[in-house]
Amino acid sequence: MKKLLLIILLFAGLTGFKQGNTRRISGTVYGKDDGLPIPGVSVKVEGTIIATETDTYGAYALDLPDGNERLSFSFIGYKSKSVRVGRKNKIDVYMEAVSNSLNELVVTGYTSQKKKSIEASISPESDVLKTYKMLQGQATGIVVNGRTPSQAKRMYNVNVNNQADPENESYKGINENGFNDVKSNPLSTFSVDVDAASYSNVRRFINNGELPPANAVRIEEMINYFSYNLPGPTNGDPVAIHTELSAAPWNTRHRLLRIGLKAKTIDANKLPPSNLVFLIDVSGSMDESNKLPLVKASMKLLTGQLRPQDKVAIVTYAGRAGVALESTGGNKKETILSAINNLNASGSTNGGEGIKMAYRIARENFMDKGNNRIIMATDGDFNVGPNSDEDMEQLIVKERESRVAISIMGFGMGNLKDSKMETMADKGNGNYFYIDNITEARKALVSEFSGTLFTVAKDVKLQIEFNPAKVQAYRLLGYEDRMLNKEDFNNDRKDAGDMGSGHTVTALYEIIPPGVKDDYAGSVDPLKYQKPEPVHPGNGSDEMLTIKFRYKQNDFSASKMSLVTVKDTPKAFNSTTADFRFASAVAEFGMLLRDSQFKQQSTFDQAISIAKASKGDDQEGYRSEFVRLAESAKLLAKSELVSK
């Protein structure tokens, strides 16, 4: 009898009394109105702190503990939804768009179970305090909309641990490009920029229920976050150039010129070997769920791309710099992953010492015919040793003589030093990415792996000469920190941007034709000591401008130049390519976020409408995500107007 009782108790312990059973629930979240997937939706197990968010494709997956029955779905611009799970393991959800969504509660969960943060902005004050007390320690990244988080903090003085405070983030000031009179300034010269950090950082602000600071919005990086369908070079050159001309949607009396560059794509089997150094910030400021844990996950993704001929070392820095992994072959993935798993955050931040050590190790393992690059992961918040933006610029300029490039991956919020990281990548011949989630890491380090790491054209510059017979004035949208003097174009010692395998770069010029009278062309009094030169139409009277394009191939120190001319034959806007129209929508959106003095008749509705109609073959879902982002920003902008 005792034996039978023991067997019954044992059986019960293995079944009904077993604690902690979970099952995997997954699915996709769609918009009810258009059936498109919605990225960034918060998915939470009700009554718990278990949460996740949908990826770029609207997909989610999480573990549901036994005894929990419901999932909640919430996103700015949509009605929150509670769904009973039942026995299903796959649950697709359709969310309904609403116009008054800024009064909803938007919850974004992370995996860390440390002290959490809340941004609350509802009225009256007692509701804010009650909401904070109720939710403190339950979830992170909570936003109650109606006012922006920064407004709420000022109004209600709610102090929260680990608060994401844009006022403690640093962004380089942008003196927006204005219109230039062609008669006095016929040349426009700039360096290409393939960085995309601004877009993902702007996305982070909007998904957290707040419009970004104006200086966080770099229009060229917003545009170049997206890939465009351009033919690659066919004549052996590393880069092909394409142009398209139409009316500017925000002012149809003006022209909009798109210049598109497409780098050649190197077959994955022919990519040169890589000598990589992972430079990881493990200081105390990185001890947040969206910092070091996300860094480690990102580095693991990159490790999965390594080949046997590649080598990687890991350098860490906090109060001091150290070597966490000597240079190791890419086939020893378990060794590399083990070193990544062992990283922990604590201490102060001596970024300068870490950078010097990373360059030293990269030089010691230098590959003459290979890709030599440091990949730095940090929030940029250096507080020990030389740490100003100018200090970092001097250090990187000195170290780049070693022919080792440095790419920067920015993480986190609240103390993000965007200005410092942008400067380091710019001066270090590398790329700058802002990684706000694992999907963005996958985009940068897996989907666009070769473009991120393998350069095919160096010091890429453009110089545009405008024909005064066809152009009254012009302005370049964005690229403010990439402008060059006209003499720099022919100076091979002048550093400029690089392009990687398969990269596309888009630049937009807004052009005022002769005879158009508005407030943007400007005027200058006639010179007293010089007579104005007569305007000559040039050889072909229909030529609007000439584009000179200069670059260096990897094995050459001398540059090559090619040129193309653009005729004054604009297409109707609706007859242009989907890429042209989509890029114009992103530019219009960027001007609205910046509250640009040149936004003219720009509206969120117009940018959204153009983007919706020009998504094209959006296999990765990035353009659909942009539409969602613009719709959320429109609602946030309305909320800010109401609260003023």
N, C-alpha and C positions, 0 to 999 in steps of 0.2 A: 504493500500500500504506500509506504514511504517513497519507494522508487518511482511509483506512478505519479505521486505528487510532485516529486522533483522534476520528472520529465515534463509535466504540465507547466510548472513554473518556468523551466528553461525555455519551453516553446513560447510561452507568453512573453518572456523577456526578449526573444528574437523577433517577435511580431508586434503585437499590440502595444507593448510597453517600450518599444524602441524610440529613442528620442532623436530629433534632428533630421528626420527624413526630408528630402527635398526632391523635386522633379523640375526638369528644365522646361520653361515656357518660352516660346519664341513666336515671332510674327512680324507683320509689317503694318505701319500706320499710313493711311491714305487720307487725302482731302476728299470730303464727300461731294464737293462741287465739281471737281475736275478729275478725280480718281488718281491724282499724282501722289507719289510717296512724299512724306513730310519728314525731313531730317531735323534733329534737335528736339524732338518731343520727349518730355519727361515721363518716364514710366516707373511707377512706384507700387510696391506691394503694400496695400492699405494696412495700417496698424503696425507697420514696421519701419525700419530705416533702410530697407533694401530698395535700391533704385538704380536706374540706368537711363540712358537716352538713346533715341534712334540714330542710326548712322546716316551717311549720305544717301543711302538707298531707302531710308525710312524703316530699316529693319532693327529689331531689338531682340535680346535674349537675356533672361535672368532665371535664378533658381528660386522656386516657390516652396517655402517650408510647408509641411503638413499642418493643417488646421487653419491656413489662410485661404480665403476664398475669392478675394477681389483684387483687381489691378486698377489703378487710376492713371489716366493719360491727360496731360496738360501741356499747352503750348500757347504762346502769345498769338492772339488773333483767332483762336478757336475755343469752342465750348469745351470745358473739361468734361471728361467722360469716365465713369466707373463701370467696370465690366466684371461680371462673375465668371470665374474660370471654369468651374465644373470639372469634368474629366478630360477636357481638351488639353493638348500639349502645344497646339498651334492656334493662335488667336490673332486674326487680322482685324484692325479697327479702322473705322471711317469717322473722321472728326468734322464737325460742322463749323464753318467760318461764321464769326459774329462781328458786329461793328463796335460793340461796347466791351470788347475783351480786356481793355486796360483796367477793368475793375476786378479781374479774375486773379486768383492766386496761382503763380507759376512756380513749380518746385523742380529743382534740379538736384539730383542726388549724386554723391560720390562715394567711393568705397571706404574712405577713411572714417574711423569712428572716434576721432579726437573731438575737441571742442569745436562746435560748428559756428557758422555765421549766418546772419540774417540781414537782409536789406528790406526794410519795411517802409511803406509810404502810403498810408491810408489815413483818413480823417474820421473821428477826432483823435487826439493824442492818446486817449485811454485805450483805443482799439489797437494802436501801435504797440503799446506796452503789454497789453494782454496777449497780442499775437506773438510778440517776442518771448514772453514768459512761457507760453504754451508750447512753442516750437523749439526753444533753446535746447541744444543737445540732441535734437531729433533728426535734423537733416541739415545739409549745407547748401548754400547758394539760393536760399529762398528769397523770392522777390514778390512783394505785394504791390501791384501797380496802381497807378492813379497819379502819383508823382514819381519823379525819378529818384533813385536811391540817394544821390547826393543831396537833393532837395530835402528828403526826409531826414537825413542826418542833421542838416542845419536847423530844420524846423523843430524836431523833437528831441535832438541831442541824445539819440539812442547809440550807446557805445557797445560795439560788438567785437568779440574776439575774431582775429583773422579777417577783418573787414577788407574787402576789395575797394580801395580808395583811389579813384583816378587822379586825385590831387597829389598823390604821392608817387605817381608814375611820371616818367620824364619823356617828353617828345621834342624833337628838334623843331624849332619854329620854321614855318613855311611862308615865305614871301611870294605869294602866288604870281605866276607869270601873267603879265598884262599884254595888251596889244602893242605891237611895234609898227611904226610907220615904215613902209618899205623903202621910201626914198632915202631915209637916213639910216635905216638898219635892214639892208637887203639880205643879210646872212643870218641864219639860225644854226647854231652848232651845239650838239649835246652827245653825251655818252649813253649807250643803251643801259637798261636796267631790267634784269630778269627776276628781281626779288618779288615776293608775293606776300610778305608778312603783314602788310597793312590790311589786306582783305580779311584774313582769318582773325586778326585782332579786332577789327570792326565787327565781325560776326560775333565775337565773344561779348562785346559790349551790348549789342542789340539782343542777343539771346539771354542776357542777364537783365534785360528790361531797361536799358539806358542807352541814349544816343552817345556816340563816341566824341571825345574832344576833337576840335577841328584839326589840330596838328597831327592827330593819329590817322587822318585820312589822306593818303598819298594816292592821287588818282591814277598814276601810271601803274602802281602796284595792284590797285583794284582791277584795272583792265587786264593786266598781264597774269592775274591769277588763273585765268581761263585759257585753255588751248584753242587754237583756231585752225581751220582746215585750209592750210596753205601748202602749195606744192614745194617740195624741197629743191635744191639746186641740181641741175642736170649737166652742167658744164665743168664739173670738177671743183668748183668753188665751194667753200664751206658753208656759205649762206646765200640764199636767194632773197630778192627784194620784190615786193608787190605793192601796188597802190590802188586806191579806189576813191572817187570823189562824188559828193552829193551835197544836199542842203543840210545845214545843222538843224536838228529837230527843235531845239530850244530857240532858234531864230532863223526862220526859213530864208531871210534875205542874206544870210551868211552861208558860206560853203564850209563843209567839213571834209578834210582830207585824212584818209587813213593810210599810214605807211606800215606795211607788215613785213617782218623778217622771219625767215624759216631756216634754221640750221639743219645741216645734213644729219641724218640718223645713222649712227654706227651700229652695225649688227652686233647683238649681244655677245656672240662668239668671238668677235674681233676687238672687243674692248680691251685696252691695255690693262696690265695688272695695277692694283691699287696698294699704296702704302698709306694707311689711314691711322690717325691718332684720335681716339675719342677723348675729348677734354671735358670732364664732368664736374660741374659745380656741386659739391656736397656740403656746402655751408648750411648753417641753421635756417637761413631764409628759404632754403629749398625743401624744408620739412613740411610740405603741404601735399594734399592728395593729388593736386593737378600740377605738381612740380616733379620731384624726384621719382615717385612711382611711374609717372607718365614718361619721364626721361628713360627709365629703365625699360619700359615696354617699347619705346621707340627704338632704342639701341638694339633690342632683341630683333625687331623687324629688320633693321639694317644688317644685323649679323646673318640673318637668313639669306641675304643676297650675296654673301661673300663666296668667292671661289677659292680653290686650293692655291692658286697663284697670288692671291691677295694676302696682305698682312695687316694686322690691327694691333695697336697698343692702347692701353687705357691709362690716362693721367687724371688724377683727381686733385681738387684744391678746396681748402677751407681756410683755416688760419695759415696752413702751410700746404705746399704742393707735394704730391707723392705719386709713385707709379703703382697702379693697381694691377697692371698686366703688362709684362714685357711684350715686345712685338711678336705676334703669334700668327701662324698660318691660318688662312681662312677655312681650312678643312678641320681645324680643331675647335669646332663650334661648342662642344661641351665645356671646354676650358674657358672660352670667351664668355659664355652664358653664366658660368659659375662666378666669374669675376664681376659681372654685371649684377647678379643677384646679391652679392655681398656688399654692395654700396649702401651706406647709411649717411644721413645728414646730421651735422652738428658743427658748431663753431662759427668763427668769423669768415670773411671772404677776401682772400688775397688773389684776385684774378690775374694780376700782372705776373706773379711768380708762376702760376699755372700755365699761362700762355708761353712764357719763356721756356719752361720745361718741355711743353708739347712740341714747340719748334725744334728744340734740341734733339728730341727722340725722332722726330720726322726726318731731320737732316742725317742722323746716324743710320737710318734705314732707307735713305733716298734711292729711288728707282729712276735711272736716267731716262728710260723710255716709258715710265709709268705715270700714274696719277697720284701725286703726293699732296695730301690734304689733311688738315685738322678739322674735325667736326666738334664744335663747342656747343654744349647744352647748359643754359644758364638763365636766370632771370635778369642778369646784368647788374645786380645790386652789389658792387664791389665796395668794401669799406676798410680794407687794410692795404697799405702801400699806395703807389700811384694809382688813382682811380677815376680821374675826371675823363670826360670825353676826349679832351685834348691829349691827355697822357696816353690813352689807349690808341689814339690815332698815330702818335709818334712811335709807339712801340711796334704797331703793326706795319707801318711804312718801313721801319728799319728791318723787321724780320722778313718781309716779303721778298727781299733780295735773294733769299735762299731758294726761290722758286717753289715754295710750299704755299698753297692756298689755304685760306681758313673760311669755313662756312659756319654760320651761327644759327642755332635753333633756340628761339626764345620760349620760355615757359612761364606760366603763372599769371597772377594778377594782384593788384594792390601796390606792388613796389616794382613793377616792370620798368626797366630802364631801356626803352625802345631806342632812344637817341644814341646811346652808347653801342648797342648791338648793331644798329644800322651802320654806324661809322666804321666799326671793325670789319664788317663784311665788305663794305664798299672799298675800303683801303686795302683789304687783304685778298682781293681778287676772288671773292667767294660769293655765296648766296646767303640771304637772310630769310629765315622762315619763322613764323610764329605758330607754335603747335598748341592748339586749344583742346584737342581731343585725339584719340588714337586713330580716328579716321583721317585726320589731317596728317598725322605721322605716316600713315600708310600711303597717302598721296605723294608726299615728298620723298619718302625713302624706298618705296616699292614701285608704285605706278610710274613715277617719274625718276626712277633711280639713275638712269644713264644721263639724263639731262641735268640732274642735281650734281653729279660728281665728275662727269667727263667732259672737259672743255674741247670744243672744236674750232673756236675762233676767239682770239684775244684782242683786247683793246679796241672794241668795236665802237666806231664813232660815225655820226651822220652830220652832214652840213647841207642845208637847204638854201638855195639861192632863189629868191622870188622875183618874178618879172613885174616891175612897177606898172607896165601897161595892162596887166591883168589882175594885180593885187594891190589894194590900197593899204591894208594892214593885216597882221596875222598874230596869233598867239598859240604857243605850244601848251597843251593841257597836261599838267604835271611835269615831272622830270626837273623840278626846281633845283634839287641838289645835284643834278647831273649836267647842268649847263656848263659849257666850255667857252673860252675865248675863241674868236675866229682863227687866231694863229695856232691854237692847240690842235686843230684838225690835221695839219701837216707835220706836227711834232711827234715823232715816234717815241720820244721819252715821256710823253704825257700819258699817264695811266688812264684807262677807260674800262668799261664793263666787258665781261666775257659772256659767251654763249655756249651752252652745253649741247650735247647730242639731242637732236629733235626739238630743241627749244623754239618757241615762237615769241616774237616781241612785236607789240603794236604801239604806235605813236599816233596821236590825233592832233591835227592843226585846225583851228578855227580861222577862216579866212574871210576878210571883208573885201568884196569886189569893188572896183572903182565906181564912183557915182553913188554909192550907198551912204546915206547920211544918218549917223546915229552918234551916241555919246561915247563910243568906244574907240573910234579911229584916232581921235585927238588931232591937234594941230600945233605947229610951231611957227613963230614969226619968221619971216624971210631973213636970211643972213645979211649982215651989213657989208662984210668984206669979201664974200664969195657969191658968185652968181650961180643960181641953181642950174644944174645940168639938164638938158632936154631929155625927155623919156624916149628911149628907143625900144620898139617892140621885139627886137631880136630877129634871128633868122626865120623862125617859124612864128608867125603872129599869133598862133593859137597856143603857144607854150605858156603855161602858167608858172612853172618852176622847174628847177633841176635839182635832183637829189644826188649828192656825192656820198659814197659809202666806203669807209676805210676800215681795214681789219688786219690782224696778223695771224698767220697760221702757226700752229703750235711749235713747229721746228724752225721758225724764222723770226729774226729780230726786226727785219724790215717789213713795213706794212705794204699792202696792196690796196688799190682803189678801183672802184667801178662807179658808174653813174647811170641814172635813168632820168628821163624827162617826163613831165606830166602835162598833158594838154588841158585846156579849159573846156572840157566836155563833160560836165557833171551828169550823172544819172538821176532819174527820179528816185526819191528815198525808198519807196516800196519796191523798186527794181534792183536795189543793191543786194549784196549777199547777206545771208543771215548773220554772218560774223560781223559785218560792218554795222548792221543795225543793233546787234547785241552789245558790241563795244560802245556804241554811242549811248545806249541805255545805262551801262555801267558808269560811263563818264558823267551823264546827267545825274545819276544817283549820287555820285561822289561830290559833285558841285552842291547838291542840296544838303548833304551831310556837313559839308564845310561852310554852308551858307555863303557861298562864293559871291563876290561882287559881280561876277561874270555869268551868273546862272540865268539871267534874262527871263525867258518864259518857261523855265524848267519847272516841272511838277512831278510829284511822286506818281500820280496817276499815269502821266505820259510815259515815264521811265518803265513803270510796271507793264503797261500795255505793249510797248515796243519789245521788252524782254520776253513777255509771254509769246509773242508772235515770231520770235527769232531764236528759239531754243535749239532748232535744228536737230541734229543727231546727238542728243544729250544722253549718251549711254552711261556716263558716270553719275549723272544726276546733279552736277554742280550748277548748271544753269537754272534748273528747277528750284534748287536751294536758294539761289540768288533772288528769284521772284518772291519766295517766302520771306526772305530777309527784308526785301524792299517793302513788302506789305506790312511787316512788323514795324519797320522804321517809320512808315507813314503814320501808324497809330500812335507811336511814341511821340512823334513830332506834334500831332494834334494834342496829345496830353500835356506837353510842355507849354503849348500856347494857352491852354485852358488854365493852367496853374500859375501863369505869370500875372 
